[in-house]
Amino acid sequence: MWPAGKHLARPVVAGDTEEDEAFAAAIVDGLSAPTKSLPCRYLYDERGSLLFEKITALPEYYPTRTETAILKAHVGEIAGGLGKGEVLVEFGSGSSRKTEILLGAMPNLVAYVPIDVSENALEDAQRRLSKRFPNLDIRPVHGDFSQALRLPAHLRFSRKIGFFPGSTIGNLEEGEARALLESFRNSLSPGGRLVAGVDLLKDEKTLKLAYDDPAGVTAAFNLNMLERINREFGPAFELDGFSHEARFNKEKSRIEMHLVSGRDQVVDLLGHQFAFHRGETIHTENSHKYTVDGFRALARLAGWTPNRVWTDANKLFSIHELTDR
Ligand code: AVJ
């Protein structure tokens, strides 16, 4: 195809999109580093997103179910005190299932602005929500929620409330998490408010089971990273050469997902030869776990004022209200 060489970039092939190019560059970068890793956002192609949906229904995966229960139990308080004419902005809206609970308790909302990288998810959500809330102005934004938000002119000066459920913040390292909360504040201020779902630190056994379920759905989700690479750039990885591992990193208070090489092997991919020792891993995702006070401290560093907090009786999950002063 093209000469294999360490410093040769993959040639641009007709039909490649910018996304393909960025993914290819991320793969070469991540697998060339002394500790190998791949960005977790690439876990979520079509199949990955379906597998993640299956994860959220597993008995061992408590976050989705618990967050939904907290939202339902306290929706009056969470949605209450809303002034007339506010806009609800959701960062990474996906299927907007949890939002539906909030929207039902926000009759005075002027508009709902879901932001997501998946156009399909945005379209499905809009179709479903416009049936249930025919008077709601829904303004989907297709894109990356970490970018600065520019609202349509007629909404630009409305007060904004942000919604960031699912403990997506857990994917980020502390510095990145702080920067993201700052960028949300810039998008929502002045007078903005953020409602964020944050998974709580708990015993290691519960955490590990949630990320290594006996049915093997999380393992399939993690291994799909390699299958996706094979589909898009391969064949490259032998799938029986790698296995899923969920590790608890106590110092960093996070669950890490890794793909562990079961043998010494060389993977031929994108014009490179990537060598793996037996036991060497590709780090594919972090899921940071916070204490209630730890997350409030992080929010303060990002310029927010932590306000109310809601949790379940077992203190598995938390929903935080942050205000702009
Ligand atoms: C979507 C990032 C919140 O960290 O719990 C679930 C992703 N990975 N099982 C999480 C995930 C493996 C999930 N987040």
Residues whose N, C-alpha, C, O or C-beta is under 5 A from the ligand:
A	BS01	AVJ	G166 S167 T168 N171 A210 N286 S287
